[in-house]
Amino acid sequence: MAEEQTTANFEQAIDELERVVKQLESGELPLEESLVLFERGVALSESCRKQLETAEARIEILVKRSSGVKPEPFDPKNQ
């Protein structure tokens, strides 16, 4: 259940971050409101980064436990 909640929280944070970016890119907000939104965006970004790092660490542990498979960093260029 906690894993489902983390995924939902991550997805919600990404959705909110996208909305914040769109609002900031519009250029229609007063400076003070833009600063508040920017701070929120930074916090959301940091939260997502931490969740991704946690997921990556869990995956590495699971891969190491499996039948001798060595974890390798994901490289989208090789896909």
ROVEXTOR-990661 format. One record per residue (C-alpha): residue in three letters; chain; x, y, z. Coordinates in nm, 4 decimals. Each point is the difference from the previous one (the first is absolute). Example, Ala and Ser with C-alpha at 12.3 -4.5 7.8 and 13.67 -1.06 7.14 Angstrom:
BEGIN
r->ALA c->A c1->1.2300 c2->-0.4500 c3->0.7800
r->SER c->A c1->0.1370 c2->0.3440 c3->-0.0660
END
This chain:
BEGIN
r->MET c->A c1->0.0000 c2->0.0000 c3->0.0000
r->ALA c->A c1->0.2827 c2->0.2436 c3->0.0791
r->GLU c->A c1->0.1527 c2->-0.0629 c3->-0.3434
r->GLU c->A c1->-0.3292 c2->0.0942 c3->-0.1687
r->GLN c->A c1->-0.0188 c2->0.3172 c3->0.2093
r->THR c->A c1->0.3588 c2->0.0968 c3->-0.0909
r->THR c->A c1->-0.0752 c2->-0.0499 c3->-0.3685
r->ALA c->A c1->-0.3142 c2->0.2096 c3->0.0298
r->ASN c->A c1->0.1917 c2->0.2691 c3->0.1882
r->PHE c->A c1->0.2713 c2->0.0007 c3->-0.2642
r->GLU c->A c1->-0.2520 c2->0.0242 c3->-0.2836
r->GLN c->A c1->-0.1887 c2->0.2747 c3->0.1809
r->ALA c->A c1->0.3216 c2->0.1917 c3->0.0626
r->ILE c->A c1->0.0994 c2->-0.0255 c3->-0.3673
r->ASP c->A c1->-0.3452 c2->0.1189 c3->-0.1079
r->GLU c->A c1->0.0143 c2->0.2948 c3->0.2380
r->LEU c->A c1->0.3542 c2->0.0833 c3->-0.1090
r->GLU c->A c1->-0.1133 c2->0.0084 c3->-0.3635
r->ARG c->A c1->-0.2830 c2->0.2379 c3->0.0930
r->VAL c->A c1->0.2424 c2->0.2248 c3->0.1905
r->VAL c->A c1->0.2380 c2->0.0114 c3->-0.2969
r->LYS c->A c1->-0.2829 c2->0.0889 c3->-0.2401
r->GLN c->A c1->-0.1155 c2->0.2806 c3->0.2274
r->LEU c->A c1->0.3519 c2->0.1370 c3->0.0326
r->GLU c->A c1->0.0603 c2->-0.0241 c3->-0.3738
r->SER c->A c1->-0.3162 c2->0.1976 c3->-0.0701
r->GLY c->A c1->0.1707 c2->0.3121 c3->0.1359
r->GLU c->A c1->-0.3348 c2->0.1361 c3->0.1137
r->LEU c->A c1->0.0537 c2->-0.0246 c3->0.3753
r->PRO c->A c1->0.1134 c2->0.2786 c3->0.2293
r->LEU c->A c1->0.3557 c2->-0.0315 c3->0.1293
r->GLU c->A c1->-0.0948 c2->-0.1028 c3->0.3536
r->GLU c->A c1->-0.2359 c2->-0.2744 c3->-0.1216
r->SER c->A c1->0.2656 c2->-0.1195 c3->-0.2430
r->LEU c->A c1->0.2511 c2->-0.0292 c3->0.2845
r->VAL c->A c1->-0.2443 c2->-0.2017 c3->0.2103
r->LEU c->A c1->-0.0695 c2->-0.2310 c3->-0.2937
r->PHE c->A c1->0.3711 c2->-0.0330 c3->-0.0746
r->GLU c->A c1->0.0660 c2->-0.1032 c3->0.3609
r->ARG c->A c1->-0.2793 c2->-0.2576 c3->-0.0253
r->GLY c->A c1->0.1498 c2->-0.1323 c3->-0.3230
r->VAL c->A c1->0.3427 c2->-0.0385 c3->0.1580
r->ALA c->A c1->-0.1523 c2->-0.1897 c3->0.2935
r->LEU c->A c1->-0.1959 c2->-0.2279 c3->-0.2342
r->SER c->A c1->0.3072 c2->-0.0621 c3->-0.2120
r->GLU c->A c1->0.2055 c2->-0.0931 c3->0.3057
r->SER c->A c1->-0.2733 c2->-0.2330 c3->0.1254
r->CYS c->A c1->-0.0173 c2->-0.1771 c3->-0.3369
r->ARG c->A c1->0.3787 c2->-0.0297 c3->-0.0162
r->LYS c->A c1->0.0122 c2->-0.1622 c3->0.3432
r->GLN c->A c1->-0.2779 c2->-0.2429 c3->-0.0918
r->LEU c->A c1->0.1817 c2->-0.0971 c3->-0.3193
r->GLU c->A c1->0.3257 c2->-0.0535 c3->0.1894
r->THR c->A c1->-0.1811 c2->-0.2223 c3->0.2492
r->ALA c->A c1->-0.1584 c2->-0.2006 c3->-0.2799
r->GLU c->A c1->0.3366 c2->-0.0372 c3->-0.1725
r->ALA c->A c1->0.1612 c2->-0.1264 c3->0.3212
r->ARG c->A c1->-0.2800 c2->-0.2525 c3->0.0524
r->ILE c->A c1->0.0374 c2->-0.1244 c3->-0.3570
r->GLU c->A c1->0.3760 c2->-0.0410 c3->0.0409
r->ILE c->A c1->-0.0531 c2->-0.2039 c3->0.3173
r->LEU c->A c1->-0.2529 c2->-0.2233 c3->-0.1727
r->VAL c->A c1->0.2248 c2->-0.0507 c3->-0.3004
r->LYS c->A c1->0.2986 c2->-0.0845 c3->0.2213
r->ARG c->A c1->-0.2100 c2->-0.2610 c3->0.1819
r->SER c->A c1->-0.1000 c2->-0.1688 c3->-0.3223
r->SER c->A c1->0.2012 c2->-0.2631 c3->-0.1818
r->GLY c->A c1->0.3295 c2->0.1803 c3->-0.0359
r->VAL c->A c1->-0.1255 c2->0.2764 c3->-0.2251
r->LYS c->A c1->0.2105 c2->0.3118 c3->0.0317
r->PRO c->A c1->-0.1830 c2->0.3325 c3->0.0183
r->GLU c->A c1->0.0923 c2->0.2519 c3->-0.2658
r->PRO c->A c1->-0.1007 c2->0.3639 c3->-0.0189
r->PHE c->A c1->-0.2748 c2->0.0687 c3->-0.2496
r->ASP c->A c1->0.1322 c2->0.1622 c3->-0.3151
r->PRO c->A c1->-0.2800 c2->0.1104 c3->-0.2367
r->LYS c->A c1->0.2524 c2->0.0290 c3->-0.2849
r->ASN c->A c1->0.0395 c2->-0.3778 c3->-0.0018
r->GLN c->A c1->-0.3735 c2->-0.0660 c3->-0.0318
END
